[in-house]
């Protein structure tokens, strides 16, 4: 019996090549999307599951006031870990992690490497296997260093690097560090990421560690006792913090700062918890997995809808077969088995093709998703079981309804050609509407994401970032910076050169007895001119005013708004921590010194002598930029001997801030194209069958004088009506969805009517082309051929 079912199924597939190809192509594309998303989701949820201590590991997080709202960060100061452990018995151990960039000597070559400072119990608390070295002692010596295997190969051409020395630039000289261990390359599904680890004790020995309880600039992890409840530990941390503030002499501190613990298994999927990711990967958001899973399910649903529609539509052509089978004694359940068997055979072929297609597109998908996924991930037992269930689900869903409908046909009606689908084929029409509504939603999403991305990358930032070169001369390089700046100003390709301290630090001060937060940077006289930032009121810093470095500041418009001032020139700002009041001498236009995903914050510019300038901005002419950069590099290398020359163009740096949006733009576009393609091949199949079933009607119409245009319109209109209904359904849904997405951007596009009109026009145009091709082909058939059997 099974052999007979298989033979009939294969014969039916080969006899109807077009319909079989459409079904297999649609299903395989849908299944490919599901496989790719399953790989992505599995990687996301598997992060840090290999950590032996994961159930007792937590990251300290803190909630602090930020302007008018509270902000939660995953960062602490160096004193918090040891302070909490000393006072709270539930804390078994702590590990601090802070990433610093070091210049490393490789022969005559100088390279920059990001190196993590960590406590000496780092490799015993975290399950990061060592290829060589003792996890308990590899960080016990302050001049020891642990290299990941890829860095050991880079500097020593071997993994066997224990005992070798590597030179790091500390201050103005290089110091030797002995390789005490070599670690395996960090797994890609690990939140802990490093290429080299230095002992945290080295920082403490050099006095680099800030011991203030009000600082937050590094990650601190704690290991709790097995029976400890982390929810009960957090209040104890708050009490210790308050006590330590009192001990340090801070008596009138009234800010609502609260500590808490975050389970380590949640770290990766919490990309919003602060922007300091010392020793950690960049993190991700679970919303990405949800969106991708939704897209994959949508495309698979569209493919299954195509299968159901085409099978039901083709049911009339198999009516006599069913009638004959019933007459010779076939039971209804046998017919159900036969048609389900055909469905599973199709699903199996599509599944096999999907595996091959997944392997082909995986490199492109990895590039879009910033992953290093491999098809070997499919060998996971749970995932294999999941794919088998997906296969059964797809085959059953795609074949169950058609099998139910076909097996119900009356043998008398089928043998007399009186079989008709009931309910005017409402199901088929409803499914066509549903799949095109999904496609239109994705098209609108694509258009909106494209428009928002274009807006983010083309919006006026308040300064001119075109041909703006930036690089650093390192700490303590102020003398060299002045010389470099003077020599650069003499280059023909350089318009202007400005300097700043290299970072937008945050601090607080009082205005009219009200304390406000703001960014705080050190600049020189040419900074504003080089970035083309206008002074709206007052003046810029100037050497004509010798008191500027110690008595004056320049603020932006956001600072005035926060302070509640209309004109701030001449007003004083009370810097408690400097025990000094500084006068505002100028107000500059707001400019986006951060991403457009953040609102412009208050900013103060200073020429404080204690703020050493280390960063240079150079405005270049557009002529022969490569030659100008080479000239700048020569000047740099002449003055800075112990640093590599690494530069960036500000416009490229700004563009990198939206890499995530750029990749999602590509992903959603691809999803929209796939969904439309799968919908259209289904529509094409339905149009083909519709034309075939009405071939005699068309022949009669042509004999009666109907034109090709009128017949084409007749055959196309039914489908175009369905697409129009789908558009009407999709418009409010997509409007609601894209509105929610745009709410995450403080600076965003206005939703214009043309976004929706363009998507609707595109959907109708594609539907017309898809259906129209087959309609014209049918309309041009010679009526003599179509009617000769009569």
N, C-alpha and C positions, 0 to 999 in steps of 0.2 A: 504493500500500500504506500509506504513512504517513498519507494522508488518511483512509483507512478506519479505521486504528487510532485516529486523533484523534476521528473521528465516534463510534465505539463508546465511547471513553473519556468524551466529553462526555455522551452519552446515558446511560451508566451512572451518572455523577455526578448528573445531574438526576433520574433515576428513583429514586435512593436518597438523597433530600435529607438525611434525618436522619443517616445514616452519613457522608455526605460532609461535612456541617457539623461533626460531631464530629471527624473526622480533620483537617479544615482548621483548626478552632479550636485543637486540641491542638498541631498542628505549628507554627502561627503563634505561639502563646505560647512554645513551646520555642525557636523561632528568634529571637523578640524578645529573650528572655533572653540567647541567645548573642551577638546583635548588641550589646546593651548591655555585656556583659562584655568583648567584643572591643574596644570603644571604650575602656573603662576600662583594660584591660590594655595596649593600645597606648600610651595616654597615660603609664602608669606606666613602661614600658620605654623610652619615647622621651626620658625626662628627660635633659637636658644633651647630647644627641647633636649639637646644633648648635654646641657649643663647638669652635672650631678647634683649640685646644691640649689637648683632652680627654685625649689619650693620654699627655701629659706632665704633666698637672695632678694634684696630690695634696693631701689635707688632712692636716695633722699631727695625730696622735692620741697619747694618752698613757695608760698603765696605772698607776694609783696604788692604794695600800692604802686600803680603806674599811672600818673596823672589823675584822671577821674575814675579809673577802674582798677580792679585787682588783677595781677598777672601771676600765673603759676609758672615756675621755672624748674628745670631738672638740674639745678646747679647749686653749689655750696661754696664755702670758703675752706681753707686747709684745716682750720681749727675745729670745724663742726664734727668731723668723724671721730677723732680722739676724744673730744669733749663729751660727746654723747655716749661713747663706749665706757668712759670712766664712770659716768653717773647712772647709766641704765643697764641693769644686769641682764636683760633679755638680748642685748647686742653681744654676739659672740666674737665678731671681728668686723673690721671696716677696711675698705680699699678706696684710696683716692686715685683719680685718673685725670691727667691734664696733658693736652697735646701742645707741643711747642715745635716750631720749625727751626732746624739747625742746618748750618752749612757743614757738609761732610767732605773730607778730602779723599779723592780717589786718584792716587798718583799725582799728576800735575793738574788734574781736573777738579773743579769745585762744584758740588751738587747740593741742592736743597732737599732735605728729607723731613717729613713730619714724624716726630718721635714722641711716644707716650711716656710721661713720668707716672710711675705707679708704686704703691707700697710693696714691701718685699714679700708679702703673702699673696701677691697677685696670682701666681700660678698654682697656689693651693686652694684658693677660694674659687677661682674660675677654672673650668675644665678646658684649658688650652694646652694640648699635649706638647711636650718637648721631645725633639729628636735626640737631643743631647743636653746634659746638664741636670742638676738636682732641683726640682721645683721649689724646695724649701730654702735653698741657699743661693740661687742664681742672682738674686738682687740684694744680697747681704752686703756686698762691697759697694761703696758709693761710686767707684770708678769701673763698675761692671756694666755690661750691656747685653741684652738678649736680642738676637736678630731673628726675624722670621726667615724661613728657608729661602724665599725669593730674594731677600736683601743679602743674605749670605752668598748666594750665587752671583749677585750683581757686583759685590765688592771683592769676593775671594774666589769666584768661579767654582765653589764647592759648598756642600752643606756641612762639611766637617770643618767648621770655623772656630771651634772652642779653643781658647788660648791665643787667638790672633788679636791684633789690636786695630782699632779704628779711630780716626782722629776727627773730633768735633770742635767747631769753633765756639769757644766760650769767651765772651767779651772780645778782646782784641787779639787773642791768641788761640792756637789749637791745643787741645788737651787729648791725651790718649785714654781710650777706654778698652778694657779687655773683654772680649766676647766670652761670657760665662755660660751661655746656652744658646741653642738654636731651636726655635719653635716651628711646628708645622704651620703651613699657610692657613690663616684663619678661614674656617668654612664660610661659604657665601651666605649661609643662613644663620650667621652669628652676628649679634648686635655688637659684640666686642670685636673691634678691628684694629690691627696694628701691624707695622712692619718692623718696629724696633721698640724696646722698652728700657727705660733708664730708671734707676732707683729714685724714689721720691726723696729719700734721705739726702741726695745730692743737692736738691733745691734748698732743703732745710739747712744743710751745712754752709751753703753760700748766702744764706739770708734772703733768698728770693721769695720766701713764703709769707703771705699776708696773714697775720694772726688776729685780725679784727673779726668780731662776730657778725658785723654788718656787711661783710663782703660776700659776693656770689659769683664765682668764675670757674669752677671746676666740678666734675662729677664725683660724688661720694656714694659708694655702695656699702651696705651693711649686711652681714650674715647673722640671722637671728637663731636663737636656740630652737630646737625641734618643736617644743611645746608653746612657743611664744605666739601671741596673737598680735600681728602688726598693727591692727586698729587700736590696740591699747598702748602701743609704744609711742604713737604720734603725740598724744597729750603730754607724755613725759618729756618729749623733746622740746615742746613749747615751754615747759616749766624750767628746764635746764637753760634754754636760751634766755629767758627772762632773768634768771639768777645770774648768768654770766654777764649780761649787760650791766646789771647792778654792780657786780664785782669790778667791772672795767670802768665804772664811774659814770655810765650813761643812766641818768635818773629820770629824765623827763621825756623819754622816748615813748611816743604814743601811737606809733604806726601799728596797724593790725597785721603783723607778720606771723604766719602760721606754717609750721613744718608738717610734713606727712611722708609716708612711705609708699612707693609705687612698686608692685610686684615686678620682678625682673622680666618675667615672661610677657609683660605688657609694654615693655620699653620700645620695641621695634615699631609697633603699630600706634605709636603716639608721637608723630612727627611734630606736633604743635607745642610740645612741652619744652619751651625754651629754645634758643638758637645756639647754645653751647653744647656740642656733642663730642666732648673730649674723650677719645678712646672708643667712640661708638660710631656705628654706621649712621647714615643720614636719616634713617627712619623712613617710615611709610605711613600711609593712611588707609584704614580698612575700607574707606569709601571706594578706593580704586578697585579692590577685589569685588565689591558689590556691583559697581558699574560694569566691569568687564564680564562678570557672571551674568548680569542681566542682558548684556548685548549677545553673549553666546546663546543664552536660552531663547532670546528673541529670534535669532537667525535659525536655530534648530526648529523652533515652532513654525517659522515660515516654511522651512523645508518639509516638515511633516504636514502642514496645511496643503502644500502643493501636492504631496503624495495622495492625501485624502481626496482633494478636488479632482485630480486627474483620474484616479481609480473610479470614483463615483461617476464622473463624466463619461468614462469609457465603459461603464457597466452595460449600457444598451447594446454595445457591439458584442458583448459576451452573453447576452440574454439567452440566445438559442442554445449555447453550450450548456448553460445552467439548466435550461428546460430539458434538454436531452438527458443530462445526468440525473435529474430528478425522476424522469420517466422510467429510466432503467434501474432505479432503485436507490440512488444516492440519498443519504440522510442529510438533514440540514447541518448537523455538526461536522459531517465529513466535508461539506463545502466550506464551512468556516475554517476547518483545519487547512484546507487547500489554499484558500486566499491568505490566511495568516502565514502559511508556509512561504508563499510568494513574497509577502511583505518582509519576512525574516531573511529570505535569500537576498532581496534587494538591500536590506539593512546590512547584511554581512559583507556584500560587495562594496557598499559605501563605506563601511567601517574599515575594510582593508585599504581602500583608496585613501581614506582620511589619515591613516597612520603614515602612509607614504607622503602625503601632502604636508602633514605636520612636520616631518623631518626636513622637508624642503624649505618651508617658510620659517622654521624655528630660528635661524640666525637673524632674520629680519625682525621677528618678534622680540628676540633678546635685545636687539638694538633699541627698539621702541620702548621696552619696559625696563631697561637698565638691569637686566638679569643675565645669568649665565646658565640657563636651563638646558637640560639634555633629555633626549627621549628615554634614556635609561631610568629617569624618574618614574616612568610608567611601570617599571618592574616592582614597584612597591606593592605589597600584598593588598593593602586597603584600596590603593588606586586601581589595581587590576580588577578587584571585585567591583569597584565603582563603575569602571568602564564596561564590565560585563552587564551590570544592571542597566547602564545607559543603553547598551545594545538591545537588551530585552525590552526596555521601556520604549525605545524608538521604534523597534519592529512592531510592538504591540499597539502603540498609539497610532502609528501610521496605517496599520492594517486592520484594526479591530472594527472601526465603523464601516469601511467598505465591505468587509467580510459579512458583517451583520446585514447590510443592505442587499448585497448580491445574493446571499443565501436565502433571502426572504421572497425572491421572485416566484410568481406562480408559473408552473410549467405550461399551463394552457395559454396564458397571456403571452408568454415569451415565444412560444412556437407559432402564435398567430400574429407576431409583431405588434402586440398591443401593450407592451410594457412601457410605463411612464414613471419617471421619478416623482414622488409625491411632494407636496408643499412647494411646488414651483422652484425646487432646488434652492430653498432659502439657506440651507447650511453652506452650500458651495459659495453662494454670494456673500454670506456673512463672513466666511473665512477669508475670501478675497479682500473684503473691506478691512478686516482685522490686520492682515499682513501688510497691506499698503499703508494703513494708519501707522503701524510701527515704523515702516520705512520713512514715511514723511516726518515723523518725530525725530528720527536720527538725522535726516537731512537738515531740518531746522536747527538741531543741536550743532551740527557741523558748521553751518553758516554763522551761528552766534559765536561759537568758539573761535572760528577764524577771525571774525570781526573784533572780538575782545582781544585776541592775541595781537592783531594789527594795531589796535588802540594802545595796548600796553607798550608795544615796541616803537610806536611813532609819536606818542604823546610828548608834548613839550615838557621837559623835566625842570625847567627853570634855569638851566645852564646848558651850555653847548658842549656835548660830548663827542662831536665829530673831530677826528684827527687829534684827539687828546690822549697823549701818551702818559703813562704813570709807572713809576718804579720806586723802589726803596733803597736807601743807602745804609739801612741798619741802625741799630741803637748806638748812640754816642757818636754819630757821624756828622755832627752839626758843622764842624770846621770844613770837612770834606764837602759837605752839601753846599756850602757857600761858594767854594771854588768851582765845583761842578756846575752850579747854577750860573755863575759868571761866564764860564767858558761856553756853556750851551747857548747863552744869549747872543754870543758872537757868531753862531752858526746861521747860514743863510736860510736854512730850512726850518728854523725855529722862530715863531712869532712872539711867544711869551713863555716865561717860566715862573711857576709859583710853587711854594712849599707848604706842607702842613705836617702835623705830627703822626699821620698815618692811620689814625683810628678815631671813630666817633664814640668817645667815651660818654657814659651817662653819669650825671651827678645831680645835686639838688642845691637850691639856694632860696632865700626869702625875698619876696617883693611885697612891700606894704604889709609886713608881718604874716604873709601867706607863703607857705613853702610850695615850690613847684619843681618838677623834674624836667630835665632838658639834656640834649646832647652838648658835648663840650669839646671843642677842637682848637689846637694851636695852629696859627697860620702866619704867613709873612705878608708884606705889603702887596705882593703881586698875585696872591691867591685868587682874589675876586676877579681881577682883570683876566687872568688866564682861563678861568672857567666861564667868563662872560656873565657874571652875576651882578646885576645893577644894584647900586646903593640908592634906596628910595628916599631916605631921609638922613640928614646928618652927613657924615663923611666916612671914608675908609681909614684904616690905620695908615700912619705916615711918619717917616723919619723926621718930618718937620715938627712933630710933637714928641719929644723925648720921653714924656711921662706915659705914653700909651702902653708900653709893656707891663707896667705896674699898676696903672690906674684906670685903664679903659677897656671896654668890650664892645663888640658889635653883635647885634641880635637879629633874628629873622622875624617875619610877620607873625608866625605862629607863637613866638615867645610873647609878643605884645597881646595877642588874643588871650593866651593863657593867663597873663598878668592882669588883664582887664584894662589895658591902656590903649589910648588912641594914638598918642605920640610919645614914644619912650625916650627920645633923645634928651639927654641931660638928667634922666632919672637914675637912681642908684639901685644896685642889686647887692643884697647882703649875703656874702659867702661865709657862712659860719665856720666851715672847715678850714678856710684860709685866714679866718679872723680879720676879714677885710671887706670893705664896701667898694665896688667898682662901678664906674659911671658908663652909661650907654652913650657912645659917640656917633653911632650909625645904625640904621635899620636896612637890612638887605631883603630882596624879594625871596619868598619861599622857594626853595628848590628841593628836588627829590634826592636826598643823599642816601635814601634807602629804597627798597623795592616799591613799586606802585601798588603792591598788595598791602602796604602799610600807609596810614595817613602821615602827612608831614608833621613831624614832632618839633617842639621848640628847640632852638639851636642857639648856642652862644659861641662866638669866635673870640679868641684871646691871643695875646702875644706874651703870655706869661713866660718869663725866662726859665722857669722850671720845666716847661714843656718843650723838650728838645724836638726839633723838626727832623723827620726821617723820611718823609715821602715827597716825591717831586711830581708835579704835573707840568707837562710841556705841550703847548699848542703848536702843532706842526703845520707848515704849508702843505698843500695837496700835491706839490710837485716833487717827484722822486722821494717818497717817504722812506723806502728801504735804505737809500743812501744816507738820509738824515739819521735814521736809527743806528746805522753802523758808525756814524761819526759820534753819536751820543755814547755808544758802547765804548769807543776808544777813550773818550773823556772819563767815563766811569772806571774803566780798568786801570787807568793811570792813577786815579785817586784812591780807589777801593781795591786793595790787593786780596782780601780774604773773603770775598763774596762773589757768587755768580751774578751775572747781569740778567735779571729776569724782569720783563716788562709786560704790560698789558695796554690795550687800547680801551678807553673807557666805554665806548659804544658797544664793543664786544663783551666787556664785563657786564654791562647792563643787560644785554641780550641773554646772557647765561642765567640771569635771575629768573627767567621764564622758560627754562628748559622743560620743566614739568608740563607747563601749558602747551609748549611746542609739541611734545610727544603725545599728549592727549589729543591735540588737534589732529595729528596723523592717525592715531588709533580710532577716533570717532569717525574720521573721514573714511578710513578703510572699512569700518563697520557699516557705515551708511552705504558705501558702494556695494559691499557684499549683500546687504539686505535687499537693496534695489535689484541687484542682479538675480538673486534667488527668487524674489517676487516676480521678476519679469520672465524668467524661464518658466515659472509656473503659469503665468498669464499667457505666455506664448503657447504652452501646451494646451491650455483650455481653449484658446482661440483657434488652434489647429483642429482640435476635435470638434469644436462648434462649427467650423467651416465644413469639415468632412460630413458631419451629420446633416447639414443643410444644403448639400451639393445639388440635390435635385430641385429644391426650392429656388436656388440661385439660377439654375438652368432655366426653369420656367419663367422667372422674372426677366432674364435676359431675352428670352423668346418674345416676351410681352413688351419689350422695348426699354427695360431698365438700363441705365448707364452704369459704367464701371464705378464712377464716383458715388452714385446713389447706393449701389450694392456695398461698396467699401464702407460708407457711412453707416449703413444698416448693420453690418457685421461688427463694427467698432463701437457703436454707440452704447450697447449694453454694458460693455466693459468699462468704457469711459465714465458712465454714470456711477459704477461701483467705486472707481477711483475718486470721483468727486465727493461721494459720501465719505470715503476714507479720509479725505483732506478735511472735511468738516468736523469729523470726529477728532482728528489729530491736532488741529489748531489750538483749541483751549488746553489740551493736555500738555502739548509742547510749550505753550506760553507759560504755563504754571511751572514746568520743570526748569526751563532756562532762567526764569526769574529767580528761583531758589539758588541755582548755581551762581548767578551774577551777584547775589547778596554777599558772597565771600570777598568781593573786590570793592574797596572803598572808592576806587576810581574805575568806572565802568561805562560801557556804551548805553545809550538809550535804545530800548527795543523798538525798532522801526517796523512799520507795516510791510515794508518791502522784503524783509527776511522771510515772512510767511508767504507773501505773494510769490517770491522766487522759488520757494520749496514747492508750492502748489503748482506753479507753471512747469517746473522740472518734472514733477510726478506725472502730470497730464501728458506732457510731451513724450516722456519715455514710454508711457502706456500706449499712446497713439502710435509711436514708432513700432513698438512690440506687436500690437494687435494689427496695425495697419499693414505691415509687411505681409502677414498671412492673409489678411482680408483682400488686399489687391491681387495677390497670387490666385486666390480662389475666384475672385470676380472676373479674372481674365481667362478662366477655363472655358473651352469651347462647349456651348450648351448641347451640341450634338453628342459629345462624348458622355456628358453627365446624364443625359436622358435616353441613351440608346437602349438601355435595358427595358424601357417602358414601350 
